Amino acid sequence: MPHAPPLSALLRQYAAGSALVCEPVDQGLLNRGYRLRTTRGRYFLKHHFDPETADPAAIARQHRATRRLADLGVPVAPPLADRDGRTVAVIGGHAYALHPWIDGRHRHGAQLTTVECTRLGALLGVVHASLERVMPVRERARDGFRGPGEEPSARTCVQHRTCGKERRSRTCVPQHTRAWGARRTAPPSAGAPPSAGAPPSESAHPADTFALIDDLLARVRRHRPADSFDELARHRLLERRDLLERHADRRPPRGKSVGWVHGDFHPFNLLYRGDAPAAIVDWDRLGVQPRAEEAVRAAAIFFVRPDGTLDLPKVRAYARAYRRTAGASPAELAAAVHRVWWERLNDFWMLRWHYERGDTRADSQFPAASALAVWWTREYDAVSGTFMG
């Protein structure tokens, strides 16, 4: 097995018996996972391999967050503790975590009914509201995250600087979500661009994007033998350059309404049992971001069709439920739509992986994702109205 984990040392540390079967699961874009069966049960073993997300202290913070969320009834997957009470095992310079195995499946938006889309939006809203409760402001300041105009030592609420009554109402976890609670975990898989967990930043500048487009076009021309992917890449790059030239004056300001977010909420990080969410997994990109932007990004992944259009009726049901449970205003969603649209218009992470790194794992996502940026630009008002309506 490539990159085999140190099973004997790990299982001794966790008192989890002797290994019987250890199989790699479908790998995501960042870390490695294994389906593990021992003499004491079934587990999911996660190797935190990606350098950007492998810091043991950051992993331990993610684990604390999921444990606190589980106490609120949010369907998450807290890890197991070892003999010494730690949830992160560092062996040979590598970080690992052990989780109980759960059976379940991933579901894309096309597989969800309207009612289930409503439940999905409510779930993400509950996640954001609950994170606001369980992630102390001091942890946020300690890590150097802060919103526009906010000093690192600020003690105010992450999201709301209004009256206490409004703050309590916006952080309340609806009672019905407790029925969703699941205390086990499942393997993550391939997902979204590796940028969602970073602190909010300035939006992309068109001049930088034009330079990137020119560089990628040169790489496409040099690729031999040329194939159908090269042809589509060249078409989309030229198309995107034209769109940016026409919309360069619509660059949005820095995002606001900053709070803790999952950072990578998409179909392969949500496990279903039957028609109900059982566990939100893969919290590697837990961080501070404009909350509503995560809601928009998730919708653009869950509800994109193969032709690059969004299923707007399902998006509307999802967005209404998200606004209600997260306490987000229509204006907040409209601003998030604009920023994520601009982000998509300037983003070429799939092509960069393909041509700069020789990593083709995201190639299958490129046709729909690249078409979405074009369709979204044409249907901008309809998309914005759907998230606000």
VOGU-3710 file (C-alpha; in Angstrom, 3 decimals, decimal comma):
1> mphapplsal> 0,000/0,000/0,000  1,516/3,431/-0,944  2,117/5,784/1,977  1,075/3,052/4,451  0,323/4,523/7,891  2,196/3,222/10,979  -0,707/1,016/12,082  0,965/-0,823/14,941  2,105/2,349/16,682  -1,205/4,101/16,072
11> lrqyaagsal> -3,371/1,248/17,321  -1,240/0,861/20,442  -1,595/4,558/21,119  -5,389/4,346/20,752  -5,817/0,905/22,354  -7,844/-0,002/19,267  -6,845/-3,658/18,914  -4,936/-5,284/16,063  -5,380/-4,397/12,402  -7,294/-6,847/10,216
21> vcepvdqgll> -7,936/-4,728/7,088  -6,650/-1,295/6,079  -7,715/0,055/2,679  -7,276/3,526/1,173  -10,565/5,308/0,553  -11,191/7,667/-2,365  -8,741/10,424/-1,672  -9,769/14,033/-1,480  -7,670/16,875/-2,783  -5,754/17,504/0,425
31> nrgyrlrttr> -5,378/14,556/2,802  -5,427/10,753/2,899  -7,965/8,429/4,439  -8,143/4,715/5,228  -10,940/2,282/5,967  -9,632/0,391/8,969  -11,017/-2,760/10,582  -9,418/-4,104/13,755  -10,177/-6,710/16,362  -12,092/-4,002/18,225
41> gryflkhhfd> -14,185/-2,402/15,497  -14,285/-0,338/12,311  -12,622/3,056/12,008  -11,736/5,827/9,610  -8,060/6,744/9,878  -7,148/10,172/8,571  -3,612/11,150/7,635  -3,375/14,948/7,708  -0,889/15,068/4,867  -1,346/18,482/3,223
51> petadpaaia> 1,276/20,900/4,629  -1,200/23,786/4,763  -3,622/21,891/7,022  -1,353/19,490/8,928  -0,434/21,637/11,931  -1,321/19,521/15,020  -2,519/22,568/16,966  -4,902/23,545/14,167  -6,163/19,966/13,897  -6,771/19,847/17,652
61> rqhratrrla> -8,762/23,086/17,367  -10,909/21,513/14,664  -11,480/18,528/16,929  -12,524/20,750/19,834  -14,956/22,561/17,549  -16,611/19,365/16,351  -16,967/18,073/19,900  -18,667/21,289/20,960  -20,911/21,212/17,901  -21,864/17,612/18,668
71> dlgvpvappl> -22,958/18,728/22,134  -25,359/21,156/20,430  -26,823/18,391/18,282  -25,128/19,385/15,027  -24,393/16,296/12,873  -20,610/16,206/13,018  -17,961/13,546/13,532  -15,764/14,083/16,594  -12,529/12,050/16,684  -11,522/9,453/19,227
81> adrdgrtvav> -9,077/10,231/22,005  -5,935/8,166/22,571  -4,713/6,719/25,886  -3,535/10,179/26,990  -6,716/11,995/25,962  -5,233/13,500/22,793  -7,092/13,438/19,478  -4,043/14,046/17,264  -1,324/11,403/17,020  2,027/12,608/15,662
91> igghayalhp> 4,225/9,719/14,541  7,299/10,108/12,378  6,512/13,774/11,861  3,048/13,015/10,439  -0,309/13,845/12,067  -3,129/11,284/12,258  -6,614/11,145/13,717  -8,831/8,112/14,341  -12,614/8,225/13,950  -15,309/5,581/14,315
101> widgrhrhga> -16,515/4,414/10,893  -20,048/5,228/9,765  -21,865/3,942/6,739  -23,552/6,473/4,508  -23,490/8,129/1,113  -22,879/11,507/-0,476  -25,722/13,232/-2,325  -25,508/15,968/-4,957  -28,179/18,625/-5,313  -29,786/16,782/-8,233
111> qlttvectrl> -30,547/13,944/-5,803  -32,254/16,220/-3,276  -35,927/17,093/-3,158  -37,003/20,677/-2,514  -37,682/19,776/1,108  -34,219/18,283/1,410  -32,708/21,432/-0,136  -34,459/23,416/2,580  -32,975/21,103/5,182  -29,523/21,530/3,632
121> gallgvvhas> -29,689/25,328/3,798  -30,953/25,169/7,377  -28,113/22,825/8,287  -25,432/25,201/7,029  -27,141/28,091/8,799  -27,123/26,085/12,026  -23,432/25,305/11,533  -22,581/28,994/11,219  -24,772/30,042/14,152  -23,418/27,216/16,309
131> lervmpvrer> -19,788/27,962/15,466  -20,418/31,480/16,673  -21,413/30,001/20,027  -18,641/27,435/20,424  -15,620/29,263/19,004  -14,571/31,907/21,550  -13,575/35,294/20,227  -10,223/34,926/22,004  -9,363/31,952/19,738  -10,176/34,091/16,750
141> ardgfrgpge> -7,972/36,935/17,963  -5,175/34,565/18,975  -4,950/33,289/15,402  -4,756/36,783/13,965  -8,172/36,714/12,255  -10,161/39,909/12,321  -12,731/41,708/10,267  -12,414/45,115/8,596  -11,588/47,778/11,164  -11,424/45,288/14,035
151> epsartcvqh> -8,391/45,066/16,274  -7,001/41,610/17,142  -7,878/42,091/20,810  -11,521/42,941/20,180  -13,908/41,175/22,578  -17,122/41,864/20,681  -19,244/39,178/19,082  -17,697/37,853/15,872  -20,804/38,584/13,808  -23,037/41,016/15,626
161> rtcgkerrsr> -22,263/44,260/17,379  -25,866/45,019/18,208  -28,068/44,419/21,221  -27,790/41,240/23,283  -31,310/40,158/22,390  -30,541/40,082/18,668  -27,264/38,336/19,345  -28,990/35,571/21,308  -31,659/35,082/18,674  -29,088/34,764/15,907
171> tcvpqhtraw> -27,043/32,179/17,722  -29,904/29,942/18,836  -29,790/26,398/17,516  -33,298/25,246/16,478  -34,469/22,276/18,516  -35,325/20,159/15,466  -31,668/19,987/14,491  -30,967/17,764/17,473  -32,617/14,920/15,585  -29,836/15,221/12,998
181> garrtappsa> -27,105/14,536/15,530  -24,605/11,828/14,668  -21,442/11,196/16,637  -19,520/9,180/14,056  -17,503/10,046/10,994  -16,988/9,074/7,355  -14,219/9,552/4,796  -13,934/12,804/2,896  -13,414/12,932/-0,832  -12,574/15,329/-3,633
191> gappsagapp> -14,058/18,774/-3,325  -13,700/22,476/-3,838  -10,749/24,822/-4,416  -8,204/24,847/-1,589  -8,771/28,451/-0,600  -11,961/28,606/1,398  -10,457/28,616/4,883  -8,138/31,597/4,576  -8,868/34,955/6,241  -10,955/37,329/4,091
201> sesahpadtf> -8,836/39,167/1,553  -9,085/41,722/-1,184  -10,902/40,494/-4,260  -8,891/39,542/-7,327  -7,514/42,379/-9,438  -8,246/42,057/-13,174  -4,658/42,963/-14,123  -3,359/39,964/-12,170  -5,970/37,716/-13,755  -5,098/38,883/-17,268
211> aliddllarv> -1,455/38,003/-16,596  -2,470/34,583/-15,311  -4,645/33,969/-18,372  -1,723/34,806/-20,671  0,530/32,409/-18,755  -2,025/29,594/-18,874  -2,649/30,135/-22,584  1,081/29,772/-23,184  1,121/26,539/-21,191  -1,834/25,223/-23,193
221> rrhrpadsfd> -0,023/25,981/-26,460  3,102/24,149/-25,271  1,256/21,044/-24,116  1,936/18,041/-26,354  0,182/16,097/-27,572  -2,747/18,490/-27,592  -6,029/16,948/-26,451  -9,689/17,831/-25,892  -8,941/19,258/-22,437  -6,454/21,695/-23,991
231> elarhrller> -9,074/22,741/-26,521  -11,685/23,430/-23,846  -9,134/25,207/-21,638  -8,106/27,541/-24,449  -11,738/28,312/-25,291  -12,633/29,099/-21,675  -9,523/31,210/-21,092  -10,235/33,410/-24,104  -13,884/33,608/-23,164  -13,063/34,584/-19,596
241> rdllerhadr> -10,620/37,264/-20,721  -13,384/38,814/-22,801  -15,812/38,726/-19,861  -13,279/40,359/-17,545  -12,573/43,117/-20,024  -16,291/43,896/-20,100  -16,851/43,646/-16,333  -13,554/44,889/-14,866  -15,301/47,841/-13,220  -17,442/45,524/-11,060
251> rpprgksvgw> -14,647/44,398/-8,743  -16,192/44,050/-5,242  -14,781/45,365/-1,936  -13,429/43,182/0,861  -16,024/40,846/2,385  -17,852/41,663/5,624  -20,009/39,819/8,209  -17,023/37,683/9,135  -17,370/34,583/11,306  -16,247/30,982/11,746
261> vhgdfhpfnl> -17,133/28,690/8,838  -16,588/25,042/7,914  -14,486/26,258/4,987  -15,200/23,440/2,522  -18,926/22,651/2,615  -19,807/20,568/-0,447  -21,413/17,194/-1,305  -18,353/15,054/-0,596  -18,029/16,516/2,896  -21,602/15,733/3,903
271> lyrgdapaai> -22,652/12,156/4,572  -26,293/11,081/4,427  -28,022/8,152/6,060  -31,275/7,710/4,209  -32,622/11,162/3,435  -31,171/12,870/6,518  -27,710/14,430/7,009  -25,691/12,148/9,262  -22,286/13,823/9,479  -20,441/16,869/8,203
281> vdwdrlgvqp> -16,839/15,758/7,750  -13,449/17,189/6,792  -13,055/20,339/8,879  -9,501/20,981/7,671  -10,395/24,475/6,467  -12,249/25,621/9,545  -11,521/29,333/9,653  -12,823/32,873/9,707  -14,549/34,039/6,531  -17,554/36,078/5,401
291> raeeavraaa> -20,224/33,525/6,354  -22,678/34,146/3,541  -19,950/33,561/0,971  -19,635/29,964/2,162  -23,385/29,575/1,656  -23,121/30,850/-1,914  -20,034/28,750/-2,716  -21,738/25,635/-1,392  -24,830/26,272/-3,506  -22,660/26,713/-6,600
301> iffvrpdgtl> -21,256/23,216/-5,993  -24,365/21,383/-4,777  -26,739/22,778/-7,401  -24,628/23,171/-10,536  -25,859/21,085/-13,450  -23,524/19,364/-15,940  -24,186/22,162/-18,462  -22,953/24,794/-16,014  -26,338/26,229/-14,987  -27,723/26,399/-11,459
311> dlpkvrayar> -30,988/24,766/-10,422  -32,465/28,059/-9,213  -35,688/26,690/-7,631  -33,587/24,438/-5,397  -31,160/27,261/-4,684  -34,077/29,444/-3,582  -35,337/26,845/-1,089  -31,804/26,348/0,242  -31,071/30,088/0,523  -34,316/30,923/2,324
321> ayrrtagasp> -33,611/28,278/4,955  -30,005/29,416/5,323  -30,995/33,054/5,848  -33,544/32,057/8,467  -31,258/29,840/10,555  -28,082/31,920/10,156  -29,830/35,247/10,707  -28,433/36,561/7,424  -30,168/39,408/5,605  -31,022/39,461/1,884
331> aelaaavhrv> -28,496/42,276/1,459  -25,781/40,113/3,029  -26,558/37,312/0,564  -26,599/39,747/-2,363  -23,123/41,017/-1,441  -21,891/37,443/-1,081  -23,292/36,519/-4,488  -21,387/39,393/-6,043  -18,099/38,459/-4,381  -18,372/34,757/-5,201
341> wwerlndfwm> -19,364/35,545/-8,794  -16,249/37,718/-9,097  -14,174/35,019/-7,427  -15,390/32,473/-9,997  -14,747/34,883/-12,843  -11,110/35,293/-11,777  -10,394/31,781/-10,534  -8,439/29,170/-12,497  -7,338/26,771/-9,783  -8,336/23,686/-11,776
351> lrwhyergdt> -6,263/24,782/-14,771  -3,339/25,710/-12,550  -3,382/22,258/-10,989  -3,513/20,674/-14,453  -0,827/22,740/-16,192  1,424/23,935/-13,366  1,382/20,886/-11,103  0,470/18,097/-13,473  -2,376/17,198/-11,080  -5,459/16,088/-13,030
361> radsqfpaas> -7,745/15,066/-10,154  -9,986/18,104/-10,620  -10,199/17,856/-14,408  -13,649/16,263/-14,331  -15,028/19,319/-12,498  -13,708/21,817/-15,031  -16,369/21,643/-17,794  -19,309/22,479/-15,509  -17,368/24,900/-13,292  -16,002/26,897/-16,224
371> alavwwtrey> -19,395/27,027/-17,925  -20,993/28,217/-14,681  -18,889/31,392/-14,612  -20,159/32,317/-18,071  -23,810/31,468/-17,360  -23,701/33,240/-13,975  -22,451/36,422/-15,644  -25,288/36,312/-18,161  -27,921/35,492/-15,515  -26,445/37,636/-12,747
381> davsgtfmg> -29,708/39,336/-11,753  -31,638/36,066/-11,671  -29,007/34,392/-9,474  -28,813/37,339/-7,095  -32,608/37,522/-6,867  -32,785/33,815/-6,094  -30,507/34,114/-3,080  -32,374/37,190/-1,839  -35,944/35,995/-2,521
//
